[in-house]
């Protein structure tokens, strides 16, 4: 349980930092690329400290493909925000929770309790109420939009699922190697995009990204450990639902207090649904 709680804390910190960076005018693409420098170095430092005996083909494949998925999800969502607005793109991306839940039920054979199913359903309701869809640049659900949002859900779902996929198929003693590959390939792709688009690399955005890389590495490693803990044995659906819902609820609760954000009645209902869902998800399974 403690590892999932640490993963939730780390991803909450990431969301707070990204929000603060955006308000202060940081270049988010530079921040993203820079964060992979720290995350990659943490992984390589860990590996060099204990030595590398070899690498299994499964670890190599999952690490390389994961390294493509991480930044791909970011750039895909950025495009959607420009075309359809933050509200619509952000809300639809939350549906990615469906993929790891389906994987757990159909592949891993997990059998969530009725209370757990209600909690998972409550997650989707809470997401839609905390960030209700508002008018954006393009609201017409044409073929491009339907294809884009379908791809967005799949890519984000694969990112969410990837850690559990490694736990299922990978070598337990190659966890750090798996993470290091992901962050290294992600960094190469992100910096390649920065250079290809000739984006100016300002010192402030670069340094902020270096700081962001610490909780980013921690989030994935903690969650990797948490999924294997006795508390979440045969209950990865609960871990994923909590990992998605708790940070969103915490960030929403901070909004009116720290950033003086306007909160509507619908938002408050969403907060109530979210808290109820968290209670259901942590209900003893026995």
C-alpha positions in Angstrom: 0.0 0.0 0.0 2.8 2.4 0.9 4.4 2.3 -2.5 1.1 3.2 -4.3 0.6 6.0 -1.8 4.2 7.3 -2.6 3.4 7.0 -6.4 0.2 9.0 -5.8 2.2 11.7 -3.9 4.8 11.9 -6.6 2.4 12.2 -9.4 0.5 14.9 -7.5 3.7 16.8 -7.1 4.3 16.5 -10.9 0.9 17.9 -11.6 1.4 20.8 -9.2 4.8 21.6 -10.7 3.5 21.5 -14.3 0.6 23.8 -13.3 3.0 26.2 -11.6 5.4 26.1 -14.5 2.6 26.9 -17.0 1.5 29.8 -14.9 5.0 31.2 -14.9 5.4 30.9 -18.6 7.8 28.0 -18.8 8.1 26.2 -22.2 6.5 22.9 -21.4 8.2 21.0 -24.3 11.6 22.0 -22.9 10.5 21.1 -19.4 9.4 17.7 -20.7 12.7 17.0 -22.5 14.8 18.2 -19.6 12.9 16.1 -17.1 14.0 13.0 -19.0 17.6 14.0 -18.4 17.3 13.7 -14.7 15.1 10.6 -14.8 17.5 8.9 -17.2 20.5 9.8 -15.2 18.9 8.5 -12.0 18.3 5.2 -13.7 21.8 4.9 -15.2 23.4 5.9 -11.9 21.5 3.1 -10.2 22.5 0.6 -12.8 26.2 1.6 -12.8 26.2 1.3 -9.0 25.1 -2.3 -9.0 26.3 -3.4 -12.4 24.5 -4.8 -15.4 24.8 -8.5 -16.1 22.7 -8.5 -19.2 19.2 -7.8 -20.5 16.3 -10.0 -21.4 14.7 -9.5 -24.8 11.3 -8.8 -23.1 12.8 -6.0 -21.0 14.5 -4.5 -24.0 11.3 -4.6 -26.1 9.1 -3.2 -23.4 11.6 -0.5 -22.4 12.1 0.7 -26.0 8.4 0.7 -26.9 7.6 2.4 -23.6 10.1 5.1 -24.4 8.1 5.8 -27.5 4.8 5.8 -25.8 5.6 8.3 -23.0 6.4 11.4 -25.1 3.9 10.3 -27.8 1.1 10.6 -25.3 2.3 14.1 -24.3 2.5 15.4 -27.9 -0.7 13.7 -28.9 -2.5 15.5 -26.0 -0.9 18.8 -26.9 -2.3 18.6 -30.4 -5.7 17.8 -29.0 -5.6 20.7 -26.6 -4.8 23.1 -29.5 -7.6 21.6 -31.8 -10.3 20.8 -29.3 -9.5 22.6 -26.1 -8.0 21.4 -22.8 -11.3 20.5 -21.2 -12.4 18.0 -24.0 -8.9 16.5 -24.6 -8.2 16.2 -20.8 -11.5 14.6 -20.0 -11.4 12.1 -22.8 -7.8 11.1 -21.9 -9.1 10.0 -18.5 -10.9 7.2 -20.2 -7.5 5.5 -20.5 -8.2 4.0 -17.1 -10.4 1.5 -19.0 -7.4 -0.2 -20.6 -5.5 -1.4 -17.5 -8.9 -2.3 -15.9 -9.8 -4.5 -18.9 -6.3 -6.0 -18.9 -6.6 -6.9 -15.2 -10.0 -8.5 -15.7 -9.5 -10.3 -19.0 -5.8 -11.2 -18.9 -4.9 -11.4 -15.3 -8.2 -12.9 -14.3 -9.0 -10.4 -11.5 -12.5 -10.4 -10.1 -13.3 -6.9 -8.7 -16.1 -6.9 -6.1 -19.4 -5.0 -6.8 -18.2 -2.2 -4.5 -14.9 -1.9 -6.5 -16.9 -1.8 -9.7 -19.0 1.1 -8.3 -15.8 2.8 -7.2 -14.3 2.5 -10.7 -17.5 3.8 -12.3 -17.5 6.7 -9.8 -14.0 7.6 -11.1 -15.3 8.3 -14.6 -18.2 10.3 -13.2 -15.9 12.3 -11.0 -13.5 13.1 -13.8 -16.4 14.4 -16.0 -17.7 16.6 -13.1 -14.4 17.9 -11.9 -13.5 19.0 -15.5 -16.8 19.3 -17.4 -16.5 19.6 -21.1 -16.6 23.2 -22.3 -16.5 24.8 -25.7 -13.2 24.6 -27.4 -11.6 25.6 -30.8 -13.3 22.6 -32.5 -16.3 20.8 -31.0 -17.6 19.0 -34.1 -17.0 15.2 -33.7 -16.0 14.6 -37.3 -14.0 11.6 -38.5 -10.7 13.2 -37.5 -12.0 13.9 -34.0 -13.3 10.4 -33.5 -10.1 8.9 -34.7 -8.0 11.2 -32.6 -9.9 10.6 -29.4 -9.8 6.9 -29.9 -6.1 7.0 -30.4 -5.7 9.3 -27.4 -7.4 6.8 -25.1 -5.4 3.9 -26.5 -2.0 5.6 -26.1 -2.7 6.9 -22.6 -4.1 3.5 -21.7 -1.0 1.8 -22.9 1.2 4.2 -20.9 -0.9 3.4 -17.8 -0.8 -0.3 -18.5 2.9 -0.6 -19.4 4.1 -1.0 -15.8 1.7 -3.8 -15.1 2.6 -5.4 -18.4 6.3 -5.5 -17.3 5.3 -7.0 -13.9 3.4 -9.7 -15.8 6.0 -10.4 -18.6 9.3 -9.0 -17.5 12.2 -10.1 -15.3 11.8 -8.8 -11.7 15.5 -8.0 -11.3 15.5 -5.8 -14.4 13.0 -3.2 -13.2 15.5 -0.4 -13.1 16.9 -1.3 -16.5 13.3 -1.2 -17.9 12.7 2.2 -16.4 16.0 3.5 -17.6 15.3 2.4 -21.1 12.0 4.2 -21.1 13.4 7.5 -19.8 16.4 7.4 -22.1 14.4 6.7 -25.3 11.8 9.3 -24.2 14.5 11.8 -23.7 16.1 11.2 -27.1 12.7 11.6 -28.8 11.8 14.7 -26.8 15.1 16.5 -27.4 14.9 15.4 -31.1 11.5 17.2 -31.3 12.8 20.3 -29.6 15.7 20.5 -32.0 13.6 19.7 -35.1 11.1 22.4 -34.2 14.0 24.8 -33.3 12.4 25.6 -29.9 14.6 28.0 -27.9 15.9 26.2 -24.7 15.7 28.8 -22.0 17.6 28.3 -18.7 14.5 28.5 -16.5 12.5 25.8 -18.4 15.5 23.6 -18.5 16.2 23.8 -14.8 12.5 23.3 -13.9 12.5 20.2 -16.1 15.5 18.8 -14.2 13.6 19.1 -11.0 10.5 17.5 -12.5 12.5 14.4 -13.4 13.0 13.3 -9.8 9.2 12.8 -9.0 8.7 11.4 -12.5 11.2 8.6 -12.0 9.8 8.1 -8.5 6.2 7.8 -9.7 6.9 5.0 -12.1 9.2 3.1 -9.7 6.9 3.4 -6.7 3.9 2.3 -8.8 5.9 -0.7 -10.2 6.6 -1.8 -6.6 3.1 -1.1 -5.4 1.4 -3.3 -7.9 3.4 -6.3 -6.6 2.6 -5.6 -2.9 0.3 -8.0 -1.0 -2.3 -5.3 -0.5 -2.9 -5.0 -4.3 -2.4 -8.7 -5.1 -5.1 -9.5 -7.6 -6.4 -5.9 -7.2 -4.5 -3.9 -9.7 -7.8 -2.4 -10.8 -8.0 -0.7 -7.4 -4.4 0.5 -7.6 -5.0 2.0 -11.1 -8.2 3.7 -10.1 -6.7 5.2 -7.0 -3.6 6.3 -8.9 -5.9 8.1 -11.4 -8.5 9.6 -9.1 -6.7 10.7 -5.9 -4.2 13.1 -7.6 -7.1 14.6 -9.7 -9.1 15.1 -6.5 -6.2 16.6 -4.6 -5.3 19.0 -7.4 -9.0 20.1 -7.7 -9.2 20.7 -3.9 -6.0 22.9 -4.1 -7.4 25.0 -7.0 -9.6 27.5 -5.1 -7.3 27.7 -2.2 -3.9 28.2 -3.9 -4.7 29.5 -7.4 -8.1 31.2 -6.6 -9.8 29.1 -9.2 -13.5 29.4 -9.7 -15.4 26.3 -8.5 -18.9 25.5 -9.6 -21.6 23.5 -8.0 -21.0 20.7 -10.5 -17.3 20.7 -9.5 -18.2 20.3 -5.8 -20.5 17.4 -6.7 -17.6 15.8 -8.6 -15.4 16.2 -5.5 -18.1 14.4 -3.5 -18.3 11.6 -6.0 -14.5 11.3 -6.1 -14.2 11.1 -2.3 -17.0 8.5 -2.2 -15.3 6.5 -5.0 -12.0 6.5 -3.1 -13.8 5.2 0.0 -15.3 2.4 -2.1 -12.0 1.5 -3.7 -10.3 1.2 -0.3 -13.1 -0.9 1.1 -11.7 -4.2 2.5 -12.0 -6.9 -0.1 -12.4 -9.6 2.4 
